[in-house]
């Protein structure tokens, strides 16, 4: 199963299903930030986090780099969203995600590219 979150994105003017994502706070490394964001947005705690992808989403004008990690050995806890975050989390099967990719239900580039990479090269 892969957990996606659904939240309203003002730039897109709609709710989007996405992978958990967020910033790296000062003093954090990639794995620490991923652990924190996973807990904040879903309540999930991972025994192991493994990076499997790194990319620049818009290198023509942004310095932002994205890191995609696989959370393994997860257990459910209580989510701790930030005050302005209204998030729904849901686990999807591989078959469900493939249907969502094919139908255009997934519209977030980091999610689309990361899932395609994951299905092709990781599992």
N, C-alpha and C positions, 0 to 999 in steps of 0.2 A: 504494500500500500504506500501511496505517496500522499502526504498531507498538503493541501493547498489552503490558502486563506482567501476570503472574499471581502473586499472593502471598496468603498467609494473612492474613486480617483477623480479629483476635480479637473485635471487637465483633459482627461478622456470624457468627462461628464457622464460617467456610468460606473456601475459596480464591475469589478474585474476579479476573476480567479487568478491567483498568483502563488508562486513559491514564497515562503517566508523570506523576508529581506529587510535590510536596515543598514544603518551606518556603523562604522567602526569608531567607537568613542576614543578620546585621548587615553593612552596607556593600555589599550586593548590590542591583542593580536587578532587575526582573522578568526581563529577557532573560538576565542573568548567572546567575540562579538556574535558569532553564530549561535553559541550556546545561550547567550542573553536574549537575543531576538527570538529564538525558538520558544523559550519560556514565556517571554512577554506576550507573543502573539498567539500561542497555542496551548501553553501550559505543559508541553512535552519536555521531558528531560531525557537526554541521550547519554548512554554509557560511552559511546565512541562517536567522534566526528572526523570524517575523512574528506579532505578536499579532492575533487575530481575534475574541476574545470576552473579556468581563469580567463577572462576576456575583457576587452574594452567595448562597451556597448555603442559608443559614438565617438571614436577617436578623432574624427574630423574637427570637433570643437569642444570636447569635454576631456578632462584628465581622469575622470572616474574609471576605476577598474572594478570589475565584479569577480567575486570568488564564490564558487558553488560547492557546497559541502553535503555529504551524505550523513544523515543522523542515523545511527544504528543502536539497537537495544533500547528503544524508547519506552518510557513509562509516562502515564498521564498524571499531571498535577494541575494546579490552578494557574490559569493565564494571568498575566500582569500587564495588560495593555496600557499604553500611555493615555493620558486624559482625553486626547482628541481622536483616539483610534476606536472605531466601532468595527470589530472584526468577527467574522464567522469562519471557523476552521472545520474542514471535512477531509476525511481520508478517502482516496479514490484508488480503485484497482488499475492495473496496467491497461486492461481492456477499456475501462471507462475513460481513461486519459487519452488513449489512442482515438476513441470516438470524439472526444472533445477537441483534439488537435485537428482531426479531419473535418469536423463540422464548422470550425471557426469559433467555437465557444471560448477558446483560450485566445486572448488578444495581446497579452503582455509578452514582449520580446524575450526578456530574460527567462521567463517560464517556458516558452515555446522552444527556444534554443537549448536550454538546459535539459528539458525532458527528452528531446530528440537525441541529444548527445548521450544521455543516461541510457536510453533504450538501445542505442546502437553500440555503445562501447563499454558500458559498465555492467549491465545485467545480461 
